């Protein structure tokens, strides 16, 4: 998955542990971003469609 600018440092220090809440927020932000490869749907929308089928 491509890195989202400004969410997680490219090379974080190994001793720095990101909080679970922060990582969940980053994942949520990425999953709500429309993607050209999905016909401008978000990954969350596509997953919802697949699970509803």
PDB file as gemmi writes it, atoms N, CA and C in Angstrom:
CRYST1    1.000    1.000    1.000  90.00  90.00  90.00 P 1                      
ATOM      1  N   UNK A   1       0.853  -1.166   0.000  1.00  0.00           N  
ATOM      2  CA  UNK A   1       0.000   0.000   0.000  1.00  0.00           C  
ATOM      3  C   UNK A   1       0.899   1.229   0.000  1.00  0.00           C  
ATOM      4  N   UNK A   2       0.571   2.205  -0.814  1.00  0.00           N  
ATOM      5  CA  UNK A   2       1.387   3.417  -0.836  1.00  0.00           C  
ATOM      6  C   UNK A   2       1.315   4.160   0.487  1.00  0.00           C  
ATOM      7  N   UNK A   3       2.412   4.801   0.806  1.00  0.00           N  
ATOM      8  CA  UNK A   3       2.499   5.558   2.040  1.00  0.00           C  
ATOM      9  C   UNK A   3       1.741   6.866   1.880  1.00  0.00           C  
ATOM     10  N   UNK A   4       0.989   7.219   2.889  1.00  0.00           N  
ATOM     11  CA  UNK A   4       0.262   8.483   2.866  1.00  0.00           C  
ATOM     12  C   UNK A   4       1.140   9.566   3.481  1.00  0.00           C  
ATOM     13  N   UNK A   5       1.392  10.616   2.744  1.00  0.00           N  
ATOM     14  CA  UNK A   5       2.256  11.690   3.226  1.00  0.00           C  
ATOM     15  C   UNK A   5       1.685  12.304   4.494  1.00  0.00           C  
ATOM     16  N   UNK A   6       2.516  12.408   5.494  1.00  0.00           N  
ATOM     17  CA  UNK A   6       2.126  13.072   6.719  1.00  0.00           C  
ATOM     18  C   UNK A   6       1.422  12.200   7.734  1.00  0.00           C  
ATOM     19  N   UNK A   7       1.290  10.914   7.503  1.00  0.00           N  
ATOM     20  CA  UNK A   7       0.597  10.079   8.477  1.00  0.00           C  
ATOM     21  C   UNK A   7       1.570   9.294   9.346  1.00  0.00           C  
ATOM     22  N   UNK A   8       2.487   8.598   8.735  1.00  0.00           N  
ATOM     23  CA  UNK A   8       3.486   7.823   9.463  1.00  0.00           C  
ATOM     24  C   UNK A   8       4.840   8.155   8.852  1.00  0.00           C  
ATOM     25  N   UNK A   9       5.832   8.441   9.662  1.00  0.00           N  
ATOM     26  CA  UNK A   9       7.152   8.761   9.115  1.00  0.00           C  
ATOM     27  C   UNK A   9       7.674   7.642   8.230  1.00  0.00           C  
ATOM     28  N   UNK A  10       8.423   8.010   7.212  1.00  0.00           N  
ATOM     29  CA  UNK A  10       8.948   7.025   6.261  1.00  0.00           C  
ATOM     30  C   UNK A  10       9.830   6.007   6.976  1.00  0.00           C  
ATOM     31  N   UNK A  11      10.715   6.466   7.814  1.00  0.00           N  
ATOM     32  CA  UNK A  11      11.601   5.572   8.563  1.00  0.00           C  
ATOM     33  C   UNK A  11      11.509   5.904  10.045  1.00  0.00           C  
ATOM     34  N   UNK A  12      10.466   5.420  10.699  1.00  0.00           N  
ATOM     35  CA  UNK A  12      10.325   5.738  12.119  1.00  0.00           C  
ATOM     36  C   UNK A  12      11.424   5.075  12.949  1.00  0.00           C  
ATOM     37  N   UNK A  13      11.770   5.707  14.022  1.00  0.00           N  
ATOM     38  CA  UNK A  13      12.740   5.120  14.945  1.00  0.00           C  
ATOM     39  C   UNK A  13      12.156   3.828  15.512  1.00  0.00           C  
ATOM     40  N   UNK A  14      12.988   2.813  15.640  1.00  0.00           N  
ATOM     41  CA  UNK A  14      12.500   1.523  16.119  1.00  0.00           C  
ATOM     42  C   UNK A  14      12.010   1.583  17.555  1.00  0.00           C  
ATOM     43  N   UNK A  15      12.553   2.500  18.352  1.00  0.00           N  
ATOM     44  CA  UNK A  15      12.134   2.557  19.748  1.00  0.00           C  
ATOM     45  C   UNK A  15      10.831   3.325  19.929  1.00  0.00           C  
ATOM     46  N   UNK A  16      10.358   3.971  18.867  1.00  0.00           N  
ATOM     47  CA  UNK A  16       9.096   4.704  18.949  1.00  0.00           C  
ATOM     48  C   UNK A  16       7.968   3.741  18.614  1.00  0.00           C  
ATOM     49  N   UNK A  17       7.037   3.595  19.532  1.00  0.00           N  
ATOM     50  CA  UNK A  17       5.891   2.722  19.310  1.00  0.00           C  
ATOM     51  C   UNK A  17       4.668   3.607  19.119  1.00  0.00           C  
ATOM     52  N   UNK A  18       4.041   3.470  17.965  1.00  0.00           N  
ATOM     53  CA  UNK A  18       2.843   4.256  17.697  1.00  0.00           C  
ATOM     54  C   UNK A  18       1.669   3.666  18.465  1.00  0.00           C  
ATOM     55  N   UNK A  19       0.851   4.529  18.990  1.00  0.00           N  
ATOM     56  CA  UNK A  19      -0.310   4.063  19.725  1.00  0.00           C  
ATOM     57  C   UNK A  19      -1.295   3.380  18.780  1.00  0.00           C  
ATOM     58  N   UNK A  20      -1.986   2.401  19.304  1.00  0.00           N  
ATOM     59  CA  UNK A  20      -2.961   1.661  18.506  1.00  0.00           C  
ATOM     60  C   UNK A  20      -4.016   2.596  17.944  1.00  0.00           C  
ATOM     61  N   UNK A  21      -4.462   3.563  18.729  1.00  0.00           N  
ATOM     62  CA  UNK A  21      -5.487   4.502  18.270  1.00  0.00           C  
ATOM     63  C   UNK A  21      -4.987   5.317  17.081  1.00  0.00           C  
ATOM     64  N   UNK A  22      -3.719   5.723  17.121  1.00  0.00           N  
ATOM     65  CA  UNK A  22      -3.164   6.498  16.011  1.00  0.00           C  
ATOM     66  C   UNK A  22      -3.090   5.648  14.753  1.00  0.00           C  
ATOM     67  N   UNK A  23      -2.626   4.415  14.883  1.00  0.00           N  
ATOM     68  CA  UNK A  23      -2.522   3.535  13.723  1.00  0.00           C  
ATOM     69  C   UNK A  23      -3.909   3.209  13.160  1.00  0.00           C  
ATOM     70  N   UNK A  24      -4.897   3.043  14.024  1.00  0.00           N  
ATOM     71  CA  UNK A  24      -6.266   2.801  13.568  1.00  0.00           C  
ATOM     72  C   UNK A  24      -6.804   4.013  12.816  1.00  0.00           C  
ATOM     73  N   UNK A  25      -6.479   5.211  13.288  1.00  0.00           N  
ATOM     74  CA  UNK A  25      -6.920   6.434  12.616  1.00  0.00           C  
ATOM     75  C   UNK A  25      -6.274   6.555  11.242  1.00  0.00           C  
ATOM     76  N   UNK A  26      -5.002   6.202  11.138  1.00  0.00           N  
ATOM     77  CA  UNK A  26      -4.311   6.246   9.845  1.00  0.00           C  
ATOM     78  C   UNK A  26      -4.937   5.232   8.895  1.00  0.00           C  
ATOM     79  N   UNK A  27      -5.205   4.026   9.364  1.00  0.00           N  
ATOM     80  CA  UNK A  27      -5.828   3.003   8.524  1.00  0.00           C  
ATOM     81  C   UNK A  27      -7.204   3.456   8.057  1.00  0.00           C  
ATOM     82  N   UNK A  28      -7.973   4.067   8.944  1.00  0.00           N  
ATOM     83  CA  UNK A  28      -9.294   4.563   8.587  1.00  0.00           C  
ATOM     84  C   UNK A  28      -9.188   5.656   7.526  1.00  0.00           C  
ATOM     85  N   UNK A  29      -8.230   6.555   7.703  1.00  0.00           N  
ATOM     86  CA  UNK A  29      -8.022   7.633   6.733  1.00  0.00           C  
ATOM     87  C   UNK A  29      -7.678   7.062   5.352  1.00  0.00           C  
ATOM     88  N   UNK A  30      -6.806   6.073   5.310  1.00  0.00           N  
ATOM     89  CA  UNK A  30      -6.415   5.473   4.036  1.00  0.00           C  
ATOM     90  C   UNK A  30      -7.567   4.705   3.391  1.00  0.00           C  
ATOM     91  N   UNK A  31      -8.368   4.029   4.190  1.00  0.00           N  
ATOM     92  CA  UNK A  31      -9.477   3.241   3.653  1.00  0.00           C  
ATOM     93  C   UNK A  31     -10.640   4.097   3.184  1.00  0.00           C  
ATOM     94  N   UNK A  32     -10.663   5.353   3.564  1.00  0.00           N  
ATOM     95  CA  UNK A  32     -11.732   6.258   3.123  1.00  0.00           C  
ATOM     96  C   UNK A  32     -11.296   7.162   1.977  1.00  0.00           C  
ATOM     97  N   UNK A  33     -10.112   6.941   1.441  1.00  0.00           N  
ATOM     98  CA  UNK A  33      -9.597   7.738   0.323  1.00  0.00           C  
ATOM     99  C   UNK A  33      -9.978   7.062  -0.998  1.00  0.00           C  
ATOM    100  N   UNK A  34     -10.690   7.780  -1.891  1.00  0.00           N  
ATOM    101  CA  UNK A  34     -11.073   7.179  -3.173  1.00  0.00           C  
ATOM    102  C   UNK A  34      -9.843   6.787  -3.998  1.00  0.00           C  
ATOM    103  N   UNK A  35      -9.964   5.681  -4.731  1.00  0.00           N  
ATOM    104  CA  UNK A  35      -8.858   5.177  -5.547  1.00  0.00           C  
ATOM    105  C   UNK A  35      -9.288   5.081  -6.995  1.00  0.00           C  
ATOM    106  N   UNK A  36      -8.438   5.549  -7.878  1.00  0.00           N  
ATOM    107  CA  UNK A  36      -8.720   5.468  -9.313  1.00  0.00           C  
ATOM    108  C   UNK A  36      -8.890   4.018  -9.738  1.00  0.00           C  
ATOM    109  N   UNK A  37      -8.075   3.110  -9.205  1.00  0.00           N  
ATOM    110  CA  UNK A  37      -8.138   1.696  -9.598  1.00  0.00           C  
ATOM    111  C   UNK A  37      -9.438   1.032  -9.170  1.00  0.00           C  
ATOM    112  N   UNK A  38     -10.161   1.653  -8.254  1.00  0.00           N  
ATOM    113  CA  UNK A  38     -11.448   1.111  -7.804  1.00  0.00           C  
ATOM    114  C   UNK A  38     -12.611   1.899  -8.401  1.00  0.00           C  
ATOM    115  N   UNK A  39     -12.364   2.633  -9.468  1.00  0.00           N  
ATOM    116  CA  UNK A  39     -13.409   3.438 -10.079  1.00  0.00           C  
ATOM    117  C   UNK A  39     -13.850   4.575  -9.175  1.00  0.00           C  
ATOM    118  N   UNK A  40     -12.915   5.142  -8.457  1.00  0.00           N  
ATOM    119  CA  UNK A  40     -13.101   6.255  -7.518  1.00  0.00           C  
ATOM    120  C   UNK A  40     -13.955   5.878  -6.311  1.00  0.00           C  
ATOM    121  N   UNK A  41     -14.079   4.583  -6.057  1.00  0.00           N  
ATOM    122  CA  UNK A  41     -14.673   4.140  -4.799  1.00  0.00           C  
ATOM    123  C   UNK A  41     -13.557   4.051  -3.768  1.00  0.00           C  
ATOM    124  N   UNK A  42     -13.953   4.022  -2.524  1.00  0.00           N  
ATOM    125  CA  UNK A  42     -12.962   3.845  -1.476  1.00  0.00           C  
ATOM    126  C   UNK A  42     -12.804   2.352  -1.208  1.00  0.00           C  
ATOM    127  N   UNK A  43     -11.667   1.940  -0.649  1.00  0.00           N  
ATOM    128  CA  UNK A  43     -11.519   0.532  -0.272  1.00  0.00           C  
ATOM    129  C   UNK A  43     -12.622   0.081   0.692  1.00  0.00           C  
ATOM    130  N   UNK A  44     -13.037   0.966   1.591  1.00  0.00           N  
ATOM    131  CA  UNK A  44     -14.099   0.625   2.541  1.00  0.00           C  
ATOM    132  C   UNK A  44     -15.414   0.367   1.818  1.00  0.00           C  
ATOM    133  N   UNK A  45     -15.740   1.196   0.809  1.00  0.00           N  
ATOM    134  CA  UNK A  45     -16.964   0.989   0.032  1.00  0.00           C  
ATOM    135  C   UNK A  45     -16.909  -0.333  -0.731  1.00  0.00           C  
ATOM    136  N   UNK A  46     -15.764  -0.620  -1.337  1.00  0.00           N  
ATOM    137  CA  UNK A  46     -15.626  -1.857  -2.110  1.00  0.00           C  
ATOM    138  C   UNK A  46     -15.738  -3.078  -1.182  1.00  0.00           C  
ATOM    139  N   UNK A  47     -15.111  -3.001  -0.022  1.00  0.00           N  
ATOM    140  CA  UNK A  47     -15.214  -4.119   0.931  1.00  0.00           C  
ATOM    141  C   UNK A  47     -16.660  -4.323   1.372  1.00  0.00           C  
ATOM    142  N   UNK A  48     -17.351  -3.230   1.652  1.00  0.00           N  
ATOM    143  CA  UNK A  48     -18.752  -3.316   2.061  1.00  0.00           C  
ATOM    144  C   UNK A  48     -19.591  -3.999   0.979  1.00  0.00           C  
ATOM    145  N   UNK A  49     -19.369  -3.629  -0.288  1.00  0.00           N  
ATOM    146  CA  UNK A  49     -20.085  -4.242  -1.395  1.00  0.00           C  
ATOM    147  C   UNK A  49     -19.791  -5.739  -1.489  1.00  0.00           C  
ATOM    148  N   UNK A  50     -18.528  -6.103  -1.331  1.00  0.00           N  
ATOM    149  CA  UNK A  50     -18.160  -7.519  -1.421  1.00  0.00           C  
ATOM    150  C   UNK A  50     -18.755  -8.347  -0.287  1.00  0.00           C  
ATOM    151  N   UNK A  51     -18.789  -7.764   0.905  1.00  0.00           N  
ATOM    152  CA  UNK A  51     -19.339  -8.500   2.052  1.00  0.00           C  
ATOM    153  C   UNK A  51     -20.857  -8.588   1.995  1.00  0.00           C  
ATOM    154  N   UNK A  52     -21.513  -7.606   1.357  1.00  0.00           N  
ATOM    155  CA  UNK A  52     -22.967  -7.608   1.260  1.00  0.00           C  
ATOM    156  C   UNK A  52     -23.470  -8.582   0.186  1.00  0.00           C  
ATOM    157  N   UNK A  53     -22.593  -8.925  -0.746  1.00  0.00           N  
ATOM    158  CA  UNK A  53     -23.009  -9.808  -1.857  1.00  0.00           C  
ATOM    159  C   UNK A  53     -23.164 -11.248  -1.421  1.00  0.00           C  
TER     160      UNK A  53                                                      
END                                                                             
